[in-house]
Amino acid sequence: MPSTEFSMLRPGPLVIPAFGALTLLARPTAPHATVAITGDGSLWTHDAEWTGALREHRFPAARAWTPETVVGYLRSTSFARPELFADRHEAFETEARQLLDVHAKDGVLREESVFT
């Protein structure tokens, strides 16, 4: 398994490992470029009274879907995009609509969620 540890890059030729997102930098970056990757954390990991309160708060959400909107949503995702099914995609969508039609009440699929 390749190492995922990186050391600081020094000015000079861009050295990119043969795996991971950094390989995307090799094409548009000048040969002697310096790449800096920075970040300031996240609201979800920052330790403050208000971020703790936000993490503990519950946000209820409700959505109404139709079988067609669920199939459209699936089509837009990385895990059910048409290319993954090749020549079976039309059959997948047909079967998914049939399954969803069975569960839809008056054509509606209700989703009740709580974000925490």
NULO-376162 format. One record per residue: residue number from 1; x negated, z, y negated of N, C-alpha, C, CB in turn. Coordinates in steps of 0.1 Angstrom, whole numbers. Glycine has a CB too. Layout:
residues N
R	num	nx	nz	ny	cax	caz	cay	cx	cz	cy	cbx	cbz	cby
R	NUM	X	Z	Y	X	Z	Y	X	Z	Y	X	Z	Y
...
END
This chain:
residues 116
R	num	nx	nz	ny	cax	caz	cay	cx	cz	cy	cbx	cbz	cby
R	1	-8	0	12	0	0	0	-9	0	-12	10	12	0
R	2	-6	-9	-22	-15	-10	-34	-13	3	-42	-11	-22	-42
R	3	-24	6	-49	-24	18	-58	-15	14	-71	-38	21	-63
R	4	-8	24	-76	0	22	-88	-6	29	-100	14	27	-86
R	5	-18	34	-98	-25	41	-109	-33	31	-118	-35	52	-104
R	6	-32	32	-131	-38	23	-140	-47	31	-149	-28	15	-148
R	7	-59	26	-153	-67	32	-163	-65	25	-176	-82	32	-159
R	8	-70	31	-187	-68	25	-200	-75	11	-200	-74	34	-211
R	9	-69	1	-206	-75	-12	-207	-84	-12	-220	-64	-23	-209
R	10	-96	-17	-218	-105	-18	-229	-104	-32	-235	-120	-15	-225
R	11	-107	-34	-248	-107	-47	-254	-116	-56	-245	-112	-47	-268
R	12	-112	-68	-243	-119	-78	-235	-109	-85	-227	-130	-70	-226
R	13	-114	-92	-217	-105	-100	-208	-94	-91	-203	-113	-106	-197
R	14	-82	-97	-203	-70	-89	-198	-71	-89	-183	-57	-96	-203
R	15	-71	-77	-177	-71	-75	-163	-57	-70	-159	-82	-65	-158
R	16	-51	-78	-150	-37	-75	-146	-37	-73	-131	-27	-86	-151
R	17	-31	-62	-126	-30	-61	-111	-21	-72	-106	-25	-47	-107
R	18	-23	-75	-93	-15	-86	-87	-1	-82	-83	-22	-91	-75
R	19	4	-70	-88	17	-66	-85	23	-59	-97	17	-56	-73
R	20	36	-57	-98	43	-50	-108	46	-58	-120	34	-38	-112
R	21	52	-51	-130	57	-58	-142	46	-63	-151	66	-48	-150
R	22	34	-57	-150	23	-61	-159	19	-75	-156	12	-52	-157
R	23	22	-81	-144	18	-94	-141	25	-104	-150	21	-98	-127
R	24	36	-100	-156	43	-109	-165	36	-111	-178	57	-103	-168
R	25	27	-102	-181	19	-103	-194	8	-113	-193	13	-89	-197
R	26	4	-117	-182	-7	-126	-180	-5	-140	-187	-11	-128	-166
R	27	7	-145	-186	10	-158	-191	10	-159	-207	23	-163	-186
R	28	18	-150	-213	19	-152	-228	8	-145	-236	32	-147	-233
R	29	-1	-137	-230	-10	-129	-237	-24	-136	-238	-12	-116	-230
R	30	-30	-135	-250	-43	-141	-252	-53	-135	-243	-47	-139	-267
R	31	-63	-143	-240	-73	-138	-230	-80	-125	-234	-84	-149	-228
R	32	-82	-123	-247	-89	-110	-251	-80	-100	-257	-100	-114	-261
R	33	-67	-101	-254	-57	-92	-259	-59	-78	-254	-43	-97	-256
R	34	-54	-68	-261	-53	-54	-257	-38	-51	-256	-60	-44	-266
R	35	-34	-46	-245	-20	-43	-242	-19	-27	-243	-15	-48	-229
R	36	-9	-23	-251	-6	-9	-252	8	-6	-248	-9	-3	-267
R	37	10	3	-239	24	6	-235	26	21	-239	25	4	-219
R	38	36	23	-247	39	36	-252	53	40	-250	35	37	-267
R	39	56	52	-251	70	57	-250	71	71	-255	75	56	-235
R	40	83	75	-258	85	88	-264	94	97	-255	90	88	-278
R	41	96	93	-243	104	101	-234	119	96	-235	104	116	-237
R	42	128	105	-232	142	102	-231	150	114	-235	145	97	-216
R	43	162	111	-240	171	121	-243	174	130	-230	185	116	-248
R	44	173	124	-219	177	131	-206	165	140	-202	180	121	-196
R	45	153	138	-207	142	146	-202	137	155	-214	131	137	-197
R	46	140	152	-226	136	160	-237	142	174	-237	139	153	-251
R	47	133	184	-238	138	198	-237	141	204	-251	127	207	-230
R	48	154	203	-254	159	209	-266	173	215	-263	159	199	-278
R	49	178	224	-272	191	230	-269	202	219	-269	194	240	-280
R	50	201	210	-279	212	199	-280	211	189	-268	211	192	-293
R	51	199	186	-263	199	177	-252	204	184	-239	184	172	-250
R	52	201	197	-238	207	204	-226	222	204	-227	201	218	-226
R	53	227	206	-239	242	207	-240	248	193	-237	246	211	-254
R	54	241	182	-241	246	169	-238	245	166	-223	237	158	-246
R	55	235	170	-217	233	168	-202	244	175	-195	220	172	-197
R	56	248	187	-199	258	195	-192	273	191	-195	256	209	-195
R	57	275	184	-206	288	180	-210	294	169	-201	289	175	-225
R	58	307	170	-198	313	160	-189	322	151	-198	322	167	-179
R	59	320	138	-196	327	127	-203	336	120	-193	317	118	-210
R	60	349	123	-193	358	116	-184	360	101	-189	371	123	-183
R	61	361	92	-180	363	78	-183	373	72	-173	350	70	-184
R	62	381	63	-177	390	56	-168	390	42	-172	405	62	-170
R	63	390	34	-161	391	19	-163	401	13	-154	377	13	-160
R	64	407	2	-158	416	-5	-150	410	-19	-147	430	-7	-157
R	65	408	-22	-135	403	-35	-130	414	-43	-124	391	-33	-121
R	66	412	-56	-123	420	-64	-114	410	-69	-103	427	-77	-122
R	67	416	-74	-92	407	-80	-82	397	-91	-88	415	-86	-71
R	68	403	-99	-97	395	-109	-103	384	-104	-112	404	-119	-111
R	69	386	-93	-120	376	-88	-128	365	-81	-120	382	-78	-139
R	70	369	-75	-109	359	-69	-100	350	-80	-94	365	-60	-89
R	71	356	-90	-90	348	-101	-84	339	-107	-95	357	-112	-78
R	72	344	-109	-107	336	-114	-118	324	-104	-121	344	-116	-131
R	73	327	-91	-121	316	-82	-124	306	-83	-113	322	-67	-124
R	74	310	-83	-100	300	-85	-89	292	-97	-91	308	-85	-76
R	75	298	-108	-95	291	-120	-97	279	-119	-107	300	-132	-101
R	76	281	-110	-117	271	-108	-128	260	-98	-124	278	-103	-140
R	77	261	-91	-113	251	-81	-109	240	-87	-101	258	-70	-101
R	78	229	-80	-101	217	-84	-93	219	-83	-78	205	-76	-98
R	79	228	-74	-74	230	-71	-60	241	-80	-53	233	-57	-58
R	80	249	-87	-61	259	-96	-55	260	-109	-63	272	-89	-55
R	81	249	-114	-69	249	-126	-76	250	-138	-66	236	-128	-85
R	82	255	-149	-70	258	-160	-61	246	-165	-53	263	-172	-69
R	83	234	-165	-59	222	-170	-52	219	-162	-40	210	-169	-62
R	84	223	-149	-39	220	-141	-27	228	-146	-15	222	-127	-30
R	85	239	-152	-18	248	-156	-7	247	-171	-3	262	-153	-11
R	86	240	-178	-11	238	-193	-8	251	-199	-6	228	-195	4
R	87	252	-206	6	265	-213	8	276	-204	13	262	-224	19
R	88	274	-191	14	285	-182	18	291	-175	6	279	-171	27
R	89	287	-178	-7	292	-171	-18	307	-173	-20	285	-176	-31
R	90	312	-185	-19	326	-187	-20	334	-179	-10	330	-202	-19
R	91	330	-179	3	336	-171	13	335	-156	10	330	-173	27
R	92	324	-151	4	323	-137	0	333	-134	-10	309	-134	-5
R	93	334	-142	-21	344	-139	-31	358	-139	-26	342	-149	-43
R	94	361	-149	-17	375	-150	-11	378	-137	-3	376	-162	-2
R	95	369	-133	5	371	-121	13	372	-108	4	359	-119	23
R	96	363	-108	-6	364	-96	-15	377	-95	-22	352	-97	-26
R	97	382	-107	-27	396	-107	-34	407	-102	-24	399	-121	-39
R	98	406	-107	-12	416	-103	-2	416	-88	0	414	-110	11
R	99	404	-82	2	403	-68	4	408	-60	-9	388	-64	6
R	100	404	-65	-21	408	-58	-33	423	-59	-35	400	-64	-45
R	101	429	-71	-32	443	-72	-33	451	-62	-25	447	-86	-28
R	102	446	-58	-13	452	-48	-5	452	-35	-12	445	-47	9
R	103	442	-31	-19	441	-18	-25	446	-18	-40	426	-14	-26
R	104	449	-29	-46	454	-29	-59	469	-25	-59	453	-43	-66
R	105	473	-16	-68	487	-12	-70	492	-20	-82	488	3	-72
R	106	502	-28	-79	507	-37	-90	496	-45	-96	515	-29	-100
R	107	486	-50	-88	476	-58	-93	465	-51	-100	481	-68	-102
R	108	465	-37	-101	455	-29	-108	447	-20	-99	462	-21	-119
R	109	434	-20	-101	426	-11	-94	421	0	-104	413	-18	-87
R	110	424	12	-103	421	23	-112	408	29	-108	432	33	-113
R	111	399	31	-118	387	38	-116	387	50	-125	374	29	-119
R	112	385	62	-119	384	75	-127	370	80	-125	395	85	-122
R	113	363	82	-135	349	86	-135	346	98	-144	339	74	-138
R	114	336	105	-141	331	115	-151	316	113	-152	335	130	-146
R	115	312	110	-164	298	109	-167	292	123	-171	295	99	-178
R	116	281	127	-165	275	140	-168	261	138	-172	276	149	-156
END
